[in-house]
């Protein structure tokens, strides 16, 4: 799953939260929902899916959070293509300059300070 883009994250979190709610007594050390822990420690640099309906990408990032995704070219893998930067710019332009700044710069600075 880790090498399968981003769309799986919200659905896995939903499943883990449901299981945790039904069986929280079995994992007493987990004081919060699994999705809360994910928000604190998970960042993704995976290539983004290109859903036919752009609203799906909006929903995916709404669930994951723009603070948890970073740019990666996937070089030298062929999936990166010849214009990997342009591909991401085209996908993200509709979300505005602030989101693009987070994706390409700020999130990496937060994750790798110094």
MIMARRO-699641 format. One record per residue: chain; x, y, z of N, C-alpha, C in turn; residue in three letters. Coordinates in steps of 0.1 Angstrom, whole numbers, plus 5000, padded with zeros to 4 digits. Atoms other than C-alpha are relative to their C-alpha. Example, Ala and Ser with C-alpha at 12.3 -4.5 7.8 and 13.67 -1.06 7.14 Angstrom:
% residues 2
@mol->A, npx->5009, npy->4988, npz->5000, capx->5123, capy->4955, capz->5078, cpx->5009, cpy->5012, cpz->5000, type->ALA .
@mol->A, npx->4991, npy->4989, npz->5000, capx->5137, capy->4989, capz->5071, cpx->4992, cpy->5011, cpz->5008, type->SER .
END
This chain:
% residues 114
@mol->A, npx->5008, npy->4988, npz->5000, capx->5000, capy->5000, capz->5000, cpx->5009, cpy->5013, cpz->5000, type->UNK .
@mol->A, npx->4992, npy->4988, npz->4998, capx->5028, capy->5024, capz->5008, cpx->5004, cpy->5006, cpz->4986, type->UNK .
@mol->A, npx->4996, npy->4996, npz->5013, capx->5037, capy->5025, capz->4971, cpx->4988, cpy->5002, cpz->4991, type->UNK .
@mol->A, npx->5012, npy->5000, npz->5008, capx->5002, capy->5030, capz->4959, cpx->4993, cpy->5014, cpz->5001, type->UNK .
@mol->A, npx->5006, npy->4986, npz->5000, capx->4997, capy->5068, capz->4958, cpx->4995, cpy->5004, cpz->5014, type->UNK .
@mol->A, npx->5005, npy->4994, npz->4988, capx->4976, capy->5086, capz->4984, cpx->4986, cpy->4996, cpz->5004, type->UNK .
@mol->A, npx->5014, npy->5002, npz->4998, capx->4940, capy->5076, capz->4980, cpx->4996, cpy->4990, cpz->5011, type->UNK .
@mol->A, npx->5002, npy->5011, npz->4990, capx->4943, capy->5046, capz->5003, cpx->4999, cpy->5005, cpz->5015, type->UNK .
@mol->A, npx->4998, npy->4995, npz->4986, capx->4951, capy->5067, capz->5034, cpx->4987, cpy->5003, cpz->5007, type->UNK .
@mol->A, npx->5013, npy->4998, npz->4993, capx->4916, capy->5080, capz->5043, cpx->4992, cpy->4988, cpz->5003, type->UNK .
@mol->A, npx->5008, npy->5012, npz->4999, capx->4900, capy->5046, capz->5038, cpx->5006, cpy->4991, cpz->5011, type->UNK .
@mol->A, npx->4993, npy->5008, npz->4990, capx->4926, capy->5028, capz->5059, cpx->4998, cpy->5006, cpz->5014, type->UNK .
@mol->A, npx->5003, npy->4993, npz->4987, capx->4922, capy->5054, capz->5087, cpx->4986, cpy->4998, cpz->5005, type->UNK .
@mol->A, npx->5014, npy->5003, npz->4997, capx->4885, capy->5050, capz->5086, cpx->4998, cpy->4986, cpz->5006, type->UNK .
@mol->A, npx->5001, npy->5014, npz->4996, capx->4888, capy->5013, capz->5090, cpx->5007, cpy->4998, cpz->5014, type->UNK .
@mol->A, npx->4993, npy->5001, npz->4988, capx->4914, capy->5016, capz->5118, cpx->4992, cpy->5006, cpz->5012, type->UNK .
@mol->A, npx->5008, npy->4993, npz->4990, capx->4892, capy->5041, capz->5137, cpx->4988, cpy->4992, cpz->5004, type->UNK .
@mol->A, npx->5011, npy->5008, npz->4997, capx->4862, capy->5019, capz->5134, cpx->5003, cpy->4988, cpz->5009, type->UNK .
@mol->A, npx->4995, npy->5011, npz->4992, capx->4881, capy->4989, capz->5147, cpx->5004, cpy->5004, cpz->5014, type->UNK .
@mol->A, npx->4996, npy->4995, npz->4987, capx->4896, capy->5009, capz->5175, cpx->4988, cpy->5004, cpz->5009, type->UNK .
@mol->A, npx->5012, npy->4997, npz->4992, capx->4862, capy->5022, capz->5186, cpx->4992, cpy->4988, cpz->5005, type->UNK .
@mol->A, npx->5006, npy->5012, npz->4995, capx->4848, capy->4987, capz->5188, cpx->5008, cpy->4992, cpz->5009, type->UNK .
@mol->A, npx->4991, npy->5009, npz->4992, capx->4878, capy->4972, capz->5205, cpx->5010, cpy->5008, cpz->5008, type->UNK .
@mol->A, npx->4990, npy->4992, npz->4993, capx->4895, capy->5000, capz->5224, cpx->5005, cpy->4994, cpz->5013, type->UNK .
@mol->A, npx->4996, npy->5007, npz->4988, capx->4896, capy->4979, capz->5255, cpx->5011, cpy->4990, cpz->4998, type->UNK .
@mol->A, npx->4990, npy->5009, npz->5003, capx->4919, capy->4955, capz->5237, cpx->5014, cpy->5006, cpz->4998, type->UNK .
@mol->A, npx->4988, npy->4993, npz->5002, capx->4945, capy->4982, capz->5231, cpx->5000, cpy->5012, cpz->5009, type->UNK .
@mol->A, npx->5001, npy->4989, npz->4990, capx->4945, capy->5003, capz->5263, cpx->5011, cpy->5010, cpz->4999, type->UNK .
@mol->A, npx->4989, npy->4990, npz->5001, capx->4978, capy->5020, capz->5254, cpx->4996, cpy->5011, cpz->4989, type->UNK .
@mol->A, npx->5004, npy->4990, npz->5009, capx->4961, capy->5037, capz->5225, cpx->4989, cpy->5009, cpz->5006, type->UNK .
@mol->A, npx->5009, npy->4990, npz->4993, capx->4945, capy->5068, capz->5241, cpx->4992, cpy->5008, cpz->4990, type->UNK .
@mol->A, npx->5007, npy->4993, npz->5010, capx->4935, capy->5084, capz->5209, cpx->4997, cpy->4992, cpz->4987, type->UNK .
@mol->A, npx->5003, npy->5007, npz->5012, capx->4921, capy->5074, capz->5175, cpx->5013, cpy->4998, cpz->4992, type->UNK .
@mol->A, npx->4989, npy->5002, npz->5009, capx->4946, capy->5059, capz->5151, cpx->5003, cpy->5011, cpz->4990, type->UNK .
@mol->A, npx->4998, npy->4989, npz->5009, capx->4940, capy->5087, capz->5127, cpx->5007, cpy->5012, cpz->5006, type->UNK .
@mol->A, npx->4993, npy->4989, npz->4993, capx->4952, capy->5112, capz->5153, cpx->5015, cpy->4998, cpz->5001, type->UNK .
@mol->A, npx->4986, npy->5003, npz->5001, capx->4985, capy->5094, capz->5155, cpx->5006, cpy->5002, cpz->4986, type->UNK .
@mol->A, npx->4995, npy->4998, npz->5014, capx->4988, capy->5094, capz->5118, cpx->5002, cpy->5014, cpz->4997, type->UNK .
@mol->A, npx->4998, npy->4986, npz->5002, capx->4984, capy->5131, capz->5117, cpx->5013, cpy->5006, cpz->5006, type->UNK .
@mol->A, npx->4988, npy->4995, npz->4993, capx->5013, capy->5136, capz->5140, cpx->5013, cpy->4995, cpz->4993, type->UNK .
@mol->A, npx->4987, npy->5006, npz->5005, capx->5038, capy->5113, capz->5122, cpx->5001, cpy->4996, cpz->4986, type->UNK .
@mol->A, npx->4999, npy->5006, npz->5013, capx->5029, capy->5104, capz->5087, cpx->5001, cpy->5012, cpz->4989, type->UNK .
@mol->A, npx->4998, npy->4992, npz->5012, capx->5041, capy->5123, capz->5056, cpx->5001, cpy->4992, cpz->4988, type->UNK .
@mol->A, npx->4999, npy->5007, npz->5013, capx->5038, capy->5112, capz->5020, cpx->5007, cpy->5007, cpz->4990, type->UNK .
@mol->A, npx->4994, npy->4994, npz->5012, capx->5059, capy->5118, capz->4990, cpx->4996, cpy->4992, cpz->4988, type->UNK .
@mol->A, npx->5004, npy->5009, npz->5011, capx->5041, capy->5093, capz->4968, cpx->4994, cpy->5008, cpz->4988, type->UNK .
@mol->A, npx->5007, npy->4994, npz->5011, capx->5030, capy->5102, capz->4933, cpx->4985, cpy->5001, cpz->5002, type->UNK .
@mol->A, npx->5014, npy->4999, npz->4998, capx->4995, capy->5115, capz->4932, cpx->4992, cpy->4993, cpz->4990, type->UNK .
@mol->A, npx->5010, npy->5005, npz->5009, capx->4966, capy->5098, capz->4916, cpx->4995, cpy->5011, cpz->4991, type->UNK .
@mol->A, npx->5006, npy->4990, npz->5008, capx->4950, capy->5116, capz->4887, cpx->4986, cpy->4995, cpz->4997, type->UNK .
@mol->A, npx->5014, npy->5004, npz->5002, capx->4913, capy->5109, capz->4892, cpx->4993, cpy->5007, cpz->4989, type->UNK .
@mol->A, npx->5007, npy->4994, npz->5011, capx->4890, capy->5116, capz->4863, cpx->4992, cpy->5013, cpz->5004, type->UNK .
@mol->A, npx->5007, npy->4989, npz->4995, capx->4870, capy->5139, capz->4885, cpx->5009, cpy->5008, cpz->5010, type->UNK .
@mol->A, npx->4990, npy->4993, npz->4992, capx->4893, capy->5166, capz->4900, cpx->4995, cpy->5002, cpz->5015, type->UNK .
@mol->A, npx->5006, npy->4999, npz->4987, capx->4869, capy->5169, capz->4930, cpx->5005, cpy->4989, cpz->5009, type->UNK .
@mol->A, npx->4996, npy->5011, npz->4992, capx->4881, capy->5135, capz->4941, cpx->5014, cpy->5003, cpz->5007, type->UNK .
@mol->A, npx->4987, npy->4996, npz->4995, capx->4917, capy->5149, capz->4945, cpx->4998, cpy->5010, cpz->5011, type->UNK .
@mol->A, npx->5003, npy->4991, npz->4990, capx->4903, capy->5177, capz->4965, cpx->4996, cpy->4993, cpz->5013, type->UNK .
@mol->A, npx->5005, npy->5008, npz->4988, capx->4885, capy->5153, capz->4989, cpx->5012, cpy->4992, cpz->5006, type->UNK .
@mol->A, npx->4989, npy->5008, npz->4995, capx->4916, capy->5131, capz->4992, cpx->5009, cpy->5009, cpz->5009, type->UNK .
@mol->A, npx->4991, npy->4991, npz->4992, capx->4938, capy->5161, capz->5003, cpx->4993, cpy->5006, cpz->5012, type->UNK .
@mol->A, npx->5008, npy->4995, npz->4989, capx->4910, capy->5173, capz->5025, cpx->5001, cpy->4990, cpz->5012, type->UNK .
@mol->A, npx->4999, npy->5011, npz->4990, capx->4911, capy->5140, capz->5044, cpx->5014, cpy->4998, cpz->5006, type->UNK .
@mol->A, npx->4986, npy->5002, npz->4996, capx->4949, capy->5137, capz->5045, cpx->5005, cpy->5012, cpz->5007, type->UNK .
@mol->A, npx->4995, npy->4988, npz->4995, capx->4957, capy->5173, capz->5051, cpx->5012, cpy->5005, cpz->4992, type->UNK .
@mol->A, npx->4989, npy->4995, npz->5009, capx->4980, capy->5196, capz->5030, cpx->5013, cpy->5000, cpz->5008, type->UNK .
@mol->A, npx->4988, npy->4999, npz->4992, capx->5005, capy->5196, capz->5059, cpx->5007, cpy->4987, cpz->5000, type->UNK .
@mol->A, npx->4994, npy->5014, npz->5000, capx->5013, capy->5159, capz->5052, cpx->5004, cpy->4995, cpz->4987, type->UNK .
@mol->A, npx->4995, npy->5005, npz->5013, capx->5023, capy->5157, capz->5016, cpx->5011, cpy->5009, cpz->4995, type->UNK .
@mol->A, npx->4988, npy->4993, npz->5005, capx->5056, capy->5167, capz->5000, cpx->5003, cpy->4996, cpz->4986, type->UNK .
@mol->A, npx->4995, npy->5003, npz->5014, capx->5070, capy->5169, capz->4965, cpx->5010, cpy->4989, cpz->5000, type->UNK .
@mol->A, npx->4989, npy->5010, npz->5003, capx->5090, capy->5140, capz->4952, cpx->4999, cpy->4997, cpz->4985, type->UNK .
@mol->A, npx->5000, npy->5002, npz->5015, capx->5100, capy->5134, capz->4916, cpx->4998, cpy->4986, cpz->4996, type->UNK .
@mol->A, npx->5000, npy->5014, npz->5002, capx->5101, capy->5096, capz->4919, cpx->5011, cpy->4996, cpz->4990, type->UNK .
@mol->A, npx->4989, npy->5003, npz->5009, capx->5133, capy->5098, capz->4898, cpx->5009, cpy->4990, cpz->5007, type->UNK .
@mol->A, npx->4999, npy->5002, npz->5014, capx->5148, capy->5076, capz->4884, cpx->4989, cpy->4991, cpz->4994, type->UNK .
@mol->A, npx->5010, npy->5008, npz->5005, capx->5116, capy->5056, capz->4881, cpx->4992, cpy->5006, cpz->4988, type->UNK .
@mol->A, npx->5007, npy->4995, npz->5012, capx->5097, capy->5059, capz->4848, cpx->4987, cpy->5007, cpz->5004, type->UNK .
@mol->A, npx->5013, npy->4994, npz->4996, capx->5065, capy->5069, capz->4867, cpx->5002, cpy->5015, cpz->5001, type->UNK .
@mol->A, npx->4997, npy->4985, npz->4999, capx->5082, capy->5103, capz->4873, cpx->4998, cpy->5007, cpz->4987, type->UNK .
@mol->A, npx->5002, npy->4994, npz->5013, capx->5081, capy->5110, capz->4836, cpx->5011, cpy->5011, cpz->4998, type->UNK .
@mol->A, npx->4990, npy->4990, npz->5003, capx->5101, capy->5137, capz->4819, cpx->4997, cpy->5014, cpz->5006, type->UNK .
@mol->A, npx->5004, npy->4987, npz->4995, capx->5082, capy->5167, capz->4833, cpx->4993, cpy->4998, cpz->5013, type->UNK .
@mol->A, npx->5007, npy->5003, npz->4988, capx->5074, capy->5155, capz->4868, cpx->4996, cpy->5013, cpz->5008, type->UNK .
@mol->A, npx->5003, npy->4987, npz->4994, capx->5075, capy->5191, capz->4882, cpx->4988, cpy->5006, cpz->4994, type->UNK .
@mol->A, npx->5011, npy->4995, npz->5007, capx->5051, capy->5203, capz->4856, cpx->4987, cpy->4993, cpz->5002, type->UNK .
@mol->A, npx->5012, npy->5008, npz->4998, capx->5027, capy->5175, capz->4862, cpx->4994, cpy->5004, cpz->5014, type->UNK .
@mol->A, npx->5006, npy->4996, npz->4987, capx->5024, capy->5184, capz->4899, cpx->4995, cpy->5014, cpz->5000, type->UNK .
@mol->A, npx->5005, npy->4986, npz->5001, capx->5021, capy->5221, capz->4891, cpx->4986, cpy->5000, cpz->4994, type->UNK .
@mol->A, npx->5013, npy->5001, npz->5007, capx->4992, capy->5213, capz->4867, cpx->4989, cpy->4995, cpz->5010, type->UNK .
@mol->A, npx->5010, npy->5006, npz->4991, capx->4975, capy->5192, capz->4894, cpx->4996, cpy->5009, cpz->5011, type->UNK .
@mol->A, npx->5002, npy->4992, npz->4988, capx->4979, capy->5217, capz->4922, cpx->4996, cpy->5015, cpz->4998, type->UNK .
@mol->A, npx->5003, npy->4986, npz->5002, capx->4973, capy->5251, capz->4905, cpx->4987, cpy->5004, cpz->5005, type->UNK .
@mol->A, npx->5014, npy->4996, npz->4996, capx->4936, capy->5250, capz->4913, cpx->4999, cpy->5002, cpz->5015, type->UNK .
@mol->A, npx->5001, npy->4999, npz->4985, capx->4944, capy->5248, capz->4950, cpx->5006, cpy->5013, cpz->5005, type->UNK .
@mol->A, npx->4994, npy->4987, npz->4997, capx->4963, capy->5281, capz->4950, cpx->5014, cpy->5000, cpz->5004, type->UNK .
@mol->A, npx->4986, npy->4999, npz->4998, capx->4997, capy->5294, capz->4957, cpx->5004, cpy->4995, cpz->5014, type->UNK .
@mol->A, npx->4997, npy->5004, npz->4986, capx->4996, capy->5287, capz->4995, cpx->5002, cpy->4985, cpz->5001, type->UNK .
@mol->A, npx->4999, npy->5014, npz->5000, capx->4990, capy->5250, capz->4989, cpx->5013, cpy->4996, cpz->4992, type->UNK .
@mol->A, npx->4988, npy->5004, npz->5007, capx->5017, capy->5248, capz->4963, cpx->5013, cpy->5003, cpz->5008, type->UNK .
@mol->A, npx->4988, npy->4997, npz->4991, capx->5042, capy->5265, capz->4987, cpx->5002, cpy->4989, cpz->5010, type->UNK .
@mol->A, npx->4999, npy->5011, npz->4991, capx->5034, capy->5239, capz->5013, cpx->5005, cpy->4987, cpz->4994, type->UNK .
@mol->A, npx->4996, npy->5013, npz->5007, capx->5037, capy->5210, capz->4989, cpx->5014, cpy->5000, cpz->4995, type->UNK .
@mol->A, npx->4987, npy->5000, npz->5006, capx->5069, capy->5221, capz->4973, cpx->5011, cpy->5005, cpz->5010, type->UNK .
@mol->A, npx->4990, npy->4994, npz->4991, capx->5087, capy->5239, capz->5002, cpx->4998, cpy->4998, cpz->5015, type->UNK .
@mol->A, npx->5002, npy->4999, npz->4986, capx->5072, capy->5244, capz->5036, cpx->4999, cpy->4987, cpz->5007, type->UNK .
@mol->A, npx->5001, npy->5013, npz->4993, capx->5063, capy->5209, capz->5045, cpx->5013, cpy->4993, cpz->5002, type->UNK .
@mol->A, npx->4987, npy->5006, npz->4999, capx->5098, capy->5197, capz->5038, cpx->5008, cpy->5007, cpz->5011, type->UNK .
@mol->A, npx->4993, npy->4992, npz->4990, capx->5112, capy->5225, capz->5059, cpx->4996, cpy->4996, cpz->5014, type->UNK .
@mol->A, npx->5006, npy->5005, npz->4987, capx->5089, capy->5214, capz->5088, cpx->5005, cpy->4986, cpz->5004, type->UNK .
@mol->A, npx->4996, npy->5013, npz->4998, capx->5098, capy->5178, capz->5084, cpx->5015, cpy->4998, cpz->5003, type->UNK .
@mol->A, npx->4986, npy->5000, npz->4999, capx->5135, capy->5184, capz->5080, cpx->5006, cpy->5013, cpz->5004, type->UNK .
@mol->A, npx->4996, npy->4986, npz->4996, capx->5143, capy->5215, capz->5101, cpx->5016, cpy->5001, cpz->5000, type->UNK .
@mol->A, npx->4985, npy->4998, npz->4998, capx->5178, capy->5230, capz->5101, cpx->5006, cpy->5003, cpz->4987, type->UNK .
END
